[in-house]
Amino acid sequence: MMPFSDEELINPVKKSLEKSLPILERDGGGLEFLGVKNGIVYVHLIGACKGCASSGITLKYSLERQLKIDIHPEISIVNLEGGEQEFARL
């Protein structure tokens, strides 16, 4: 169980994602932070990352790994293809 509220996670998650952003930008991609719900981080991959065959691997083994190191081992990350509209429906 995550010992933090979703609101408490927002700033640490943003800082952690900033560490990994150069990896995405180097290949012409990026991400939009959408929010945190129930300890799950939601992002929207953009640029070259959108639809990239390797984006799932990057998401889990780079971004999520860094979140687990920086914040908590139970945190996870999900890419929402529909962006903010899809996040609003969660």
C-alpha positions in Angstrom: 0.0 0.0 0.0 1.3 3.4 -0.9 2.0 5.5 2.2 1.4 8.8 0.3 -1.7 10.6 -0.9 -2.0 11.3 -4.6 -1.5 15.0 -3.8 1.7 14.3 -1.9 3.0 12.4 -4.9 2.6 15.1 -7.5 5.7 17.2 -6.9 8.1 14.2 -6.3 6.7 12.5 -9.4 7.3 15.6 -11.5 10.9 15.9 -10.2 11.6 12.2 -10.9 10.1 12.4 -14.4 12.3 15.5 -15.2 15.4 13.3 -14.6 14.3 10.9 -17.3 13.0 13.5 -19.8 16.4 13.9 -21.5 16.2 10.2 -22.6 12.9 10.9 -24.4 14.0 14.3 -25.8 17.2 12.8 -27.2 15.0 10.8 -29.6 12.6 13.6 -30.4 10.0 12.6 -27.9 8.5 13.8 -24.6 5.7 13.4 -22.2 2.9 15.3 -20.6 2.3 14.6 -16.9 -1.5 14.1 -16.5 -1.7 13.3 -12.8 -1.7 10.6 -10.1 -4.7 8.5 -9.1 -4.5 5.7 -6.5 -0.7 5.7 -6.6 -0.6 5.3 -10.4 1.2 8.0 -12.4 -0.5 8.9 -15.7 1.4 10.4 -18.6 0.8 11.1 -22.3 3.7 10.3 -24.5 4.2 12.9 -27.3 6.5 13.5 -30.2 8.5 10.6 -31.5 7.5 8.6 -28.4 3.8 8.5 -29.4 3.3 5.2 -31.1 6.9 4.2 -30.9 7.4 0.4 -30.7 9.9 0.9 -27.8 7.8 3.3 -25.8 6.4 0.6 -23.6 9.8 -0.6 -22.7 11.0 3.0 -22.0 7.9 3.6 -19.9 8.4 0.6 -17.6 12.2 0.1 -17.6 13.3 3.7 -17.5 10.5 6.0 -16.2 8.8 3.6 -13.8 12.2 2.3 -12.6 13.3 5.8 -11.7 10.0 6.5 -10.0 10.4 3.3 -7.9 13.9 4.3 -6.9 13.0 7.9 -6.1 9.6 7.5 -4.5 8.3 4.0 -3.6 8.6 0.5 -5.0 4.9 0.1 -5.5 4.4 3.1 -7.8 3.6 2.5 -11.4 3.2 4.5 -14.6 0.7 4.3 -17.4 0.6 6.1 -20.8 -2.8 7.3 -21.8 -3.0 7.7 -25.6 -6.1 9.9 -25.2 -4.2 12.4 -23.0 -6.1 14.7 -20.6 -9.5 13.6 -22.0 -8.9 10.0 -21.1 -7.4 11.0 -17.7 -10.6 12.9 -16.9 -12.7 9.8 -17.4 -10.7 7.7 -14.9 
